[in-house]
Amino acid sequence: MSSIDRSQSVGGTRTYEVRTYGCQMNVHDSERLAGLLEDAGYVRAPEGADAADVVVFNTCAVRENADNKLYGNLGHLAPKKAARPGMQIAVGGCLAQKDRDTIVKKAPWVDVVFGTHNIGKLPVLLERARVQEEAQVEIAEYLEAFPSTLPTRRESAYAAWVSISVGCNNTCTFCIVPALRGKEKDRRPGDILAEIEALVAEGVSEVTLLGQNVNAYGSDIGDREAFSKLLRACGKIDGLERVRFTSPHPRDFTDDVIAAMAETPNVMPQLHMPLQSGSDPVLKAMRRSYRQERFLGIIEKVRAAIPHAAISTDIIVGFPGETEEDFEQTLHVVREARFAQAFTFQYSKRPGTPAAEMDGQIPKKVVQERYERLVALQEEISWEENKKQVGRTLELMVAEGEGRKDDTTHRLSGRAPDNRLVHFTKPDQEVRPGDVVTVEITYAAPHHLLAEGPVLDVRRTRAGDAWEKRNAAEQAKPAGVMLGLPKIGAPEPLPVAASGCGCD
């Protein structure tokens, strides 16, 4: 790109935008991508900008319409790119790992295609595409470096993702993720704890331990109790107030993990445990290595050890061969488990997965009808479980940007220890994201709680101080803040959209 091309950017500096689709792993990777670009001199494009100088798509390959969504978005950008000399488009993530050369064939205006194992190469590939004036497609088959070694632009001063492993050793027949992200690779416990300590030193008070199958942690380093030991070690870090993790697998969820959750005060009473189906035959066809009895047994043990735990899940409706009797078994588990929330998915055929070739594909009309019944049941249960919170006094960590109507209702929003979303009356004194307030719950809806009375207590925190400092710095310097050591971005509250990919 020439200097003339560069002059079209804000202040003569190249701007970037990262568009993220899919699971928490992609959110985490996108913060790495943003950090890499800022480390290379780019600045984030202003909110509402028509188009950045570099637009990066971090894609997901789990849902059936993932391809159509990507190519639709790329098509929308094509005329903007043609009218803006020097603009570049990059595509990464799981769909890029899967489709490789297909992306450039279908969208020849794309400049860079990179995979899940080599996100650190993005700035180099962009520069190479600029100099050589041709698309760069580079897909690594194996992880080149653990993502924690890369610079990161965190979106929050008070909450952070901390990746403990990448990849997955499971072979679920509906899931393409292990083929795209590879076998599980664990980080050393000392490296994880050092990162958490560095984050806490900068003001972070909540971390979410992240892995494709988080409680399988240790399989790569030969320690079956490594995950429970890691949870207990997190409990010894001064200043770390809240620890969460996602997503575990019922196969690897052992009693020592339940004990660690119950006995470690800063491990929150929350669990996201993917069910996928309540039918034993369907679970077998999915290659899920547990059955209904085992799953409900885990839920029972967790509730015995942590009575106020909020448990959420993922469920797939309409898997090939699913009968009405199979579906009724799923409804049975939902009634028994009484999930606080469930992420429900209609089965989506994905080329390259064993399930896509199975007999007994269910008609869309049948899948839709079952899906609606499941959603109605879970909505009823979620509301009933939330009503049990009315009258309780809870400590909330004040959140940023989670109450879409906060401005009009004159409320603020926060997360309870069990991760329920609570909207509360704005107190007279200043309250910042990361601060902690004590409230009494007065009303329950299916997906949130209200505390309509006065706030009982406000505790200003180091996390709130860090938010205030970062906010002031970003107002002075729109490029964002890179705070020394590589860092992890703020986790979306659990459960998040696609809390999975539906593949945990």
C-alpha positions as CSV (number, residue, x, y, z in Angstrom):
1,M,0.0,0.0,0.0
2,S,1.3,3.5,-0.8
3,S,1.5,6.5,1.4
4,I,-1.5,7.9,-0.5
5,D,-3.5,4.8,0.5
6,R,-2.5,5.3,4.1
7,S,-3.7,8.9,4.1
8,Q,-7.3,7.7,3.8
9,S,-7.1,6.3,7.4
10,V,-8.0,8.2,10.5
11,G,-5.1,10.5,11.5
12,G,-2.9,8.7,9.0
13,T,-3.0,5.5,11.0
14,R,-4.5,2.3,9.7
15,T,-7.7,1.2,11.4
16,Y,-9.0,-2.3,12.1
17,E,-12.2,-4.1,12.9
18,V,-12.6,-7.7,14.1
19,R,-16.0,-9.4,13.6
20,T,-16.4,-12.5,15.8
21,Y,-18.8,-15.4,15.4
22,G,-19.2,-18.5,17.5
23,C,-18.0,-19.7,20.9
24,Q,-15.9,-18.3,23.7
25,M,-12.8,-19.7,22.1
26,N,-13.4,-17.3,19.2
27,V,-14.1,-14.4,21.5
28,H,-10.8,-15.2,23.2
29,D,-8.9,-15.5,19.9
30,S,-10.4,-12.2,18.6
31,E,-8.9,-10.3,21.6
32,R,-5.5,-11.8,20.6
33,L,-6.1,-10.6,17.0
34,A,-6.9,-7.1,18.2
35,G,-3.8,-7.2,20.4
36,L,-1.6,-8.3,17.5
37,L,-3.0,-5.6,15.2
38,E,-2.5,-2.8,17.8
39,D,1.0,-4.1,18.5
40,A,1.7,-3.7,14.8
41,G,0.5,-0.1,14.9
42,Y,-3.2,-0.3,13.9
43,V,-5.9,1.4,15.9
44,R,-9.5,0.2,16.4
45,A,-11.9,1.8,14.0
46,P,-14.3,4.2,15.7
47,E,-17.8,2.9,16.6
48,G,-20.2,3.3,13.6
49,A,-17.3,3.7,11.1
50,D,-18.5,2.7,7.6
51,A,-15.5,0.4,7.1
52,A,-12.1,0.0,8.6
53,D,-8.8,-0.2,6.7
54,V,-8.6,-3.9,7.8
55,V,-11.6,-6.0,8.5
56,V,-11.0,-9.4,10.1
57,F,-13.7,-12.1,10.2
58,N,-13.1,-14.7,13.0
59,T,-15.4,-17.4,11.8
60,C,-17.2,-20.4,13.3
61,A,-17.9,-23.6,11.4
62,V,-20.4,-25.2,13.7
63,R,-23.8,-24.0,12.4
64,E,-25.2,-24.9,9.0
65,N,-25.5,-21.3,7.8
66,A,-22.0,-20.3,8.8
67,D,-20.8,-20.4,5.2
68,N,-23.8,-18.3,3.9
69,K,-23.3,-15.7,6.7
70,L,-19.6,-15.3,5.9
71,Y,-20.0,-15.0,2.1
72,G,-23.0,-12.6,2.5
73,N,-20.9,-10.4,4.7
74,L,-17.9,-10.6,2.3
75,G,-20.2,-9.7,-0.6
76,H,-21.4,-6.7,1.3
77,L,-17.8,-5.5,1.8
78,A,-16.8,-6.0,-1.9
79,P,-18.0,-2.7,-3.3
80,K,-16.6,-0.8,-0.2
81,K,-13.2,-2.4,-0.8
82,A,-13.3,-1.6,-4.5
83,A,-14.0,2.1,-3.7
84,R,-11.3,2.3,-1.0
85,P,-7.8,1.6,-2.2
86,G,-5.6,-0.2,0.3
87,M,-8.5,-1.7,2.3
88,Q,-7.8,-5.3,3.3
89,I,-10.0,-8.2,4.3
90,A,-8.9,-11.2,6.3
91,V,-10.7,-14.4,7.2
92,G,-9.7,-16.6,10.1
93,G,-11.1,-19.1,12.6
94,C,-12.7,-22.5,12.2
95,L,-14.4,-21.9,8.8
96,A,-11.1,-20.7,7.4
97,Q,-9.3,-23.8,8.7
98,K,-12.0,-25.9,7.0
99,D,-12.5,-24.2,3.7
100,R,-9.0,-22.8,3.0
101,D,-8.7,-22.1,-0.7
102,T,-12.4,-22.2,-1.2
103,I,-12.8,-18.8,0.4
104,V,-10.5,-17.0,-2.0
105,K,-12.2,-18.8,-5.0
106,K,-15.6,-17.6,-3.9
107,A,-14.5,-14.2,-2.7
108,P,-11.3,-13.3,-4.7
109,W,-11.3,-9.8,-3.0
110,V,-10.2,-11.4,0.3
111,D,-6.5,-10.6,1.1
112,V,-5.7,-13.1,3.8
113,V,-7.0,-16.5,5.0
114,F,-5.4,-17.9,8.2
115,G,-6.4,-20.8,10.5
116,T,-7.0,-21.5,14.1
117,H,-3.3,-22.6,14.7
118,N,-1.5,-19.6,13.3
119,I,-3.4,-16.4,14.4
120,G,-0.1,-14.9,15.4
121,K,0.8,-14.6,11.7
122,L,-2.0,-12.1,10.8
123,P,0.1,-8.9,10.7
124,V,2.8,-10.6,8.6
125,L,0.2,-12.0,6.2
126,L,-1.5,-8.6,5.8
127,E,1.9,-7.0,5.0
128,R,2.8,-9.8,2.6
129,A,-0.5,-9.5,0.8
130,R,0.0,-5.7,0.5
131,V,3.6,-6.1,-0.9
132,Q,2.9,-9.0,-3.2
133,E,-0.6,-7.7,-4.3
134,E,-2.1,-11.2,-4.0
135,A,-4.1,-13.2,-1.5
136,Q,-2.2,-15.0,1.2
137,V,-3.6,-18.3,2.4
138,E,-1.7,-19.9,5.2
139,I,-3.2,-22.7,7.3
140,A,-1.1,-24.4,9.9
141,E,-2.0,-28.0,10.7
142,Y,-0.7,-27.9,14.2
143,L,-0.5,-25.2,16.9
144,E,2.6,-23.1,16.4
145,A,2.5,-21.3,19.7
146,F,0.1,-21.3,22.6
147,P,-2.1,-18.2,22.2
148,S,-1.1,-16.9,25.7
149,T,2.2,-15.8,24.2
150,L,0.5,-13.3,22.0
151,P,-0.3,-9.7,22.8
152,T,-4.0,-9.1,23.7
153,R,-6.4,-6.2,23.8
154,R,-8.7,-6.9,26.7
155,E,-12.2,-5.5,26.5
156,S,-12.6,-5.3,30.3
157,A,-10.5,-4.0,33.2
158,Y,-12.3,-6.2,35.8
159,A,-12.9,-9.6,34.1
160,A,-10.7,-11.8,32.0
161,W,-10.5,-15.0,30.1
162,V,-7.6,-17.3,30.9
163,S,-7.0,-20.1,28.5
164,I,-5.8,-23.3,30.1
165,S,-5.9,-25.6,27.1
166,V,-6.7,-25.6,23.4
167,G,-8.1,-28.4,21.2
168,C,-10.3,-31.4,22.1
169,N,-9.8,-35.2,22.2
170,N,-13.4,-36.1,21.9
171,T,-15.0,-37.4,18.7
172,C,-18.6,-36.3,18.9
173,T,-20.3,-37.2,15.6
174,F,-22.0,-33.8,15.3
175,C,-18.9,-31.7,15.9
176,I,-16.3,-30.6,13.5
177,V,-14.3,-28.5,16.0
178,P,-11.7,-31.1,17.1
179,A,-10.8,-31.6,13.4
180,L,-10.2,-27.8,13.1
181,R,-8.6,-27.0,16.5
182,G,-6.7,-30.2,16.9
183,K,-5.9,-32.5,19.9
184,E,-6.0,-31.1,23.4
185,K,-2.8,-29.3,24.4
186,D,-2.5,-28.1,28.0
187,R,-0.7,-25.1,29.5
188,R,1.6,-25.6,32.4
189,P,-0.2,-24.8,35.7
190,G,2.6,-22.4,36.7
191,D,2.1,-20.4,33.5
192,I,-1.7,-20.2,34.1
193,L,-1.3,-19.1,37.7
194,A,1.4,-16.5,36.7
195,E,-1.0,-15.0,34.1
196,I,-3.8,-14.8,36.6
197,E,-1.6,-13.2,39.2
198,A,-0.5,-10.6,36.6
199,L,-4.1,-9.9,35.8
200,V,-5.1,-9.5,39.4
201,A,-2.1,-7.1,39.9
202,E,-3.6,-4.9,37.2
203,G,-7.1,-4.8,38.8
204,V,-8.9,-7.9,37.4
205,S,-11.1,-9.5,40.0
206,E,-12.8,-12.2,38.0
207,V,-11.4,-14.8,35.7
208,T,-13.0,-17.5,33.6
209,L,-10.8,-20.5,32.9
210,L,-11.3,-21.5,29.3
211,G,-10.9,-24.7,27.3
212,Q,-12.7,-26.7,24.7
213,N,-13.2,-29.4,27.3
214,V,-12.0,-27.5,30.4
215,N,-12.2,-30.3,33.0
216,A,-10.1,-32.7,30.8
217,Y,-7.2,-30.4,31.7
218,G,-4.3,-32.6,32.8
219,S,-4.7,-35.3,30.2
220,D,-1.9,-33.8,28.2
221,I,0.4,-33.5,31.2
222,G,-0.5,-36.8,32.9
223,D,-2.4,-35.6,35.9
224,R,-6.1,-36.6,36.2
225,E,-6.7,-34.3,39.2
226,A,-4.9,-31.3,37.6
227,F,-8.1,-29.3,37.1
228,S,-9.3,-29.6,40.7
229,K,-5.8,-28.7,41.8
230,L,-5.9,-25.6,39.6
231,L,-9.2,-24.5,41.0
232,R,-7.8,-24.8,44.6
233,A,-4.7,-22.9,43.6
234,C,-6.8,-20.1,42.2
235,G,-8.4,-19.9,45.7
236,K,-5.0,-18.9,47.1
237,I,-4.5,-15.8,44.9
238,D,-5.1,-12.6,46.9
239,G,-7.4,-10.2,45.2
240,L,-9.0,-12.8,42.9
241,E,-12.7,-12.6,44.0
242,R,-14.4,-14.7,41.4
243,V,-13.4,-17.8,39.4
244,R,-15.6,-19.4,36.7
245,F,-14.8,-22.0,34.0
246,T,-16.3,-23.2,30.7
247,S,-17.1,-25.7,29.3
248,P,-16.7,-29.0,31.1
249,H,-17.7,-32.4,29.7
250,P,-19.8,-34.9,31.8
251,R,-17.3,-37.7,31.0
252,D,-14.4,-35.9,32.8
253,F,-16.4,-34.3,35.6
254,T,-15.1,-36.0,38.7
255,D,-15.9,-35.8,42.4
256,D,-12.6,-34.1,43.2
257,V,-13.7,-31.2,40.9
258,I,-17.1,-30.9,42.8
259,A,-15.2,-30.9,46.1
260,A,-12.8,-28.2,44.8
261,M,-15.8,-26.1,43.7
262,A,-17.5,-26.4,47.1
263,E,-14.4,-25.9,49.2
264,T,-12.8,-23.0,47.3
265,P,-14.6,-19.7,48.3
266,N,-13.8,-17.7,45.2
267,V,-15.0,-20.5,42.8
268,M,-18.5,-19.4,42.0
269,P,-21.6,-21.5,42.5
270,Q,-22.3,-21.9,38.8
271,L,-21.8,-24.7,36.3
272,H,-22.4,-25.0,32.6
273,M,-22.8,-28.7,31.8
274,P,-23.7,-29.6,28.2
275,L,-26.3,-32.4,28.0
276,Q,-26.9,-32.5,24.2
277,S,-29.6,-35.2,24.6
278,G,-31.4,-37.0,27.4
279,S,-31.7,-40.2,25.3
280,D,-29.2,-43.0,25.8
281,P,-29.5,-44.2,22.2
282,V,-29.0,-40.7,20.9
283,L,-26.1,-40.1,23.2
284,K,-24.5,-43.3,21.9
285,A,-25.0,-42.2,18.3
286,M,-23.5,-38.8,19.2
287,R,-20.5,-40.6,20.7
288,R,-21.1,-38.9,24.0
289,S,-19.4,-41.2,26.6
290,Y,-22.0,-40.7,29.4
291,R,-25.7,-41.7,29.7
292,Q,-28.7,-40.1,31.3
293,E,-28.2,-41.7,34.7
294,R,-24.5,-40.5,34.8
295,F,-25.5,-36.9,33.9
296,L,-28.3,-36.6,36.4
297,G,-26.0,-38.2,39.0
298,I,-23.5,-35.3,38.5
299,I,-26.3,-32.7,38.9
300,E,-27.4,-34.4,42.1
301,K,-23.8,-34.4,43.5
302,V,-23.3,-30.7,42.6
303,R,-26.6,-29.7,44.2
304,A,-25.7,-31.6,47.4
305,A,-22.3,-30.0,47.7
306,I,-23.4,-26.5,46.4
307,P,-27.1,-26.0,47.1
308,H,-27.4,-22.6,45.5
309,A,-25.5,-23.6,42.3
310,A,-27.1,-22.3,39.0
311,I,-26.6,-25.0,36.4
312,S,-27.0,-24.3,32.6
313,T,-26.6,-26.6,29.6
314,D,-26.6,-27.1,25.9
315,I,-29.2,-29.3,24.1
316,I,-29.4,-30.4,20.5
317,V,-32.9,-31.2,19.1
318,G,-33.5,-33.3,16.1
319,F,-30.3,-35.3,15.9
320,P,-30.5,-38.0,13.2
321,G,-32.6,-40.9,14.3
322,E,-34.1,-39.1,17.3
323,T,-37.6,-40.5,17.9
324,E,-40.4,-38.9,19.8
325,E,-39.5,-41.3,22.7
326,D,-35.9,-40.1,22.6
327,F,-37.1,-36.5,22.7
328,E,-39.3,-37.2,25.6
329,Q,-36.2,-38.4,27.5
330,T,-34.6,-35.1,26.9
331,L,-37.6,-33.3,28.3
332,H,-37.5,-35.7,31.3
333,V,-33.9,-34.7,32.1
334,V,-34.7,-31.0,31.7
335,R,-37.5,-31.5,34.3
336,E,-35.3,-33.4,36.7
337,A,-32.2,-31.2,36.3
338,R,-34.1,-27.9,36.5
339,F,-31.5,-25.9,34.6
340,A,-31.3,-22.2,35.3
341,Q,-30.9,-21.7,31.6
342,A,-30.4,-23.9,28.5
343,F,-29.0,-23.1,25.1
344,T,-31.1,-25.1,22.7
345,F,-30.0,-25.8,19.1
346,Q,-31.8,-27.4,16.2
347,Y,-29.5,-30.1,14.8
348,S,-27.4,-28.6,11.9
349,K,-25.8,-30.9,9.4
350,R,-22.2,-30.1,8.9
351,P,-20.2,-31.6,6.0
352,G,-17.2,-33.6,7.3
353,T,-18.9,-34.9,10.4
354,P,-20.2,-38.5,10.8
355,A,-23.7,-37.3,11.7
356,A,-24.1,-35.6,8.3
357,E,-24.0,-39.0,6.6
358,M,-26.3,-40.8,9.1
359,D,-29.7,-42.2,8.1
360,G,-32.8,-40.9,9.8
361,Q,-32.3,-37.2,9.2
362,I,-35.3,-35.5,10.9
363,P,-37.7,-33.3,8.8
364,K,-37.4,-29.6,9.6
365,K,-41.1,-29.4,10.6
366,V,-40.6,-32.1,13.2
367,V,-37.4,-30.5,14.6
368,Q,-39.1,-27.1,14.8
369,E,-42.0,-28.5,16.7
370,R,-39.8,-30.3,19.2
371,Y,-37.6,-27.3,19.6
372,E,-40.6,-25.1,20.5
373,R,-41.8,-27.6,23.1
374,L,-38.3,-27.7,24.7
375,V,-38.0,-23.9,24.7
376,A,-41.4,-23.5,26.3
377,L,-40.6,-26.0,29.1
378,Q,-37.2,-24.5,29.8
379,E,-38.6,-21.0,29.9
380,E,-41.1,-22.2,32.5
381,I,-38.4,-23.8,34.6
382,S,-36.1,-20.8,34.3
383,W,-38.8,-18.5,35.6
384,E,-39.7,-20.8,38.5
385,E,-36.0,-21.1,39.5
386,N,-35.5,-17.3,39.3
387,K,-38.6,-16.8,41.5
388,K,-36.7,-18.7,44.2
389,Q,-34.2,-15.8,44.3
390,V,-36.8,-13.2,45.4
391,G,-36.1,-12.0,48.9
392,R,-32.4,-13.1,48.8
393,T,-29.7,-10.6,49.5
394,L,-26.9,-10.9,46.9
395,E,-23.5,-9.4,46.2
396,L,-23.3,-8.2,42.5
397,M,-20.3,-7.4,40.5
398,V,-21.3,-4.3,38.6
399,A,-21.2,-5.0,34.8
400,E,-20.5,-2.8,31.8
401,G,-23.0,-2.8,28.9
402,E,-25.2,-5.7,30.1
403,G,-28.4,-3.8,30.8
404,R,-29.6,-2.7,27.4
405,K,-32.4,-0.6,29.0
406,D,-30.4,0.8,31.9
407,D,-30.3,4.3,30.5
408,T,-34.1,4.5,30.2
409,T,-34.9,2.7,33.4
410,H,-32.2,4.5,35.5
411,R,-30.8,1.2,36.6
412,L,-27.4,-0.5,36.6
413,S,-26.7,-4.2,36.0
414,G,-24.5,-6.7,37.6
415,R,-23.8,-10.4,38.0
416,A,-24.7,-12.5,41.1
417,P,-22.2,-15.1,42.2
418,D,-24.2,-17.7,40.3
419,N,-23.9,-15.5,37.2
420,R,-27.6,-14.5,37.1
421,L,-28.1,-11.1,35.6
422,V,-29.6,-8.5,38.0
423,H,-30.8,-5.0,37.2
424,F,-30.7,-2.8,40.3
425,T,-31.7,0.8,41.2
426,K,-28.9,3.2,40.6
427,P,-27.6,4.5,43.9
428,D,-26.8,8.1,44.7
429,Q,-23.1,7.5,45.0
430,E,-20.9,6.6,42.0
431,V,-20.7,3.0,41.1
432,R,-18.2,1.7,38.5
433,P,-18.0,-1.5,36.5
434,G,-16.0,-3.9,38.7
435,D,-17.3,-2.5,42.0
436,V,-19.5,-4.7,44.2
437,V,-23.0,-3.8,45.5
438,T,-25.3,-5.6,47.9
439,V,-29.0,-5.7,46.9
440,E,-32.2,-7.5,47.8
441,I,-34.0,-9.3,44.9
442,T,-37.6,-8.1,44.6
443,Y,-38.7,-9.5,41.2
444,A,-37.9,-12.4,38.9
445,A,-38.3,-12.7,35.1
446,P,-37.2,-15.8,33.1
447,H,-33.9,-14.3,32.1
448,H,-33.1,-11.7,34.7
449,L,-33.8,-10.5,38.3
450,L,-34.7,-7.0,39.6
451,A,-33.6,-5.3,42.8
452,E,-36.0,-2.4,42.9
453,G,-35.2,-1.2,46.4
454,P,-32.3,0.9,47.5
455,V,-28.8,-0.5,47.2
456,L,-27.8,-1.9,50.7
457,D,-24.1,-1.4,50.3
458,V,-21.5,-0.3,47.8
459,R,-17.9,-1.6,47.9
460,R,-15.4,0.3,45.7
461,T,-12.8,-2.1,44.4
462,R,-9.4,-2.2,42.7
463,A,-11.3,-3.6,39.7
464,G,-13.4,-0.4,39.6
465,D,-10.2,1.7,39.9
466,A,-8.8,-0.2,37.0
467,W,-11.9,0.3,34.9
468,E,-11.8,4.1,35.7
469,K,-8.1,4.3,34.8
470,R,-8.5,2.4,31.6
471,N,-11.6,4.4,30.6
472,A,-9.8,7.7,31.1
473,A,-6.8,6.4,29.1
474,E,-9.0,5.2,26.2
475,Q,-10.8,8.6,26.0
476,A,-7.4,10.2,25.7
477,K,-6.1,7.6,23.2
478,P,-8.7,5.9,21.1
479,A,-6.3,3.2,20.1
480,G,-7.0,1.3,23.3
481,V,-4.5,0.3,26.0
482,M,-1.9,-2.4,25.9
483,L,-1.0,-3.1,29.5
484,G,2.3,-4.8,29.6
485,L,2.1,-8.6,29.8
486,P,-0.2,-10.4,27.3
487,K,-3.7,-10.4,28.6
488,I,-7.0,-12.0,28.1
489,G,-10.2,-10.3,27.2
490,A,-13.4,-10.0,29.3
491,P,-15.5,-13.1,29.1
492,E,-19.1,-12.9,28.1
493,P,-21.3,-13.8,31.0
494,L,-22.2,-17.4,31.0
495,P,-24.0,-18.9,29.4
496,V,-23.3,-17.0,26.2
497,A,-24.6,-17.3,22.8
498,A,-23.7,-20.7,21.6
499,S,-22.2,-21.5,24.8
500,G,-21.1,-23.3,22.9
501,C,-20.8,-24.1,19.8
502,G,-23.1,-26.8,21.0
503,C,-20.1,-29.1,20.8
504,D,-18.9,-29.4,24.4
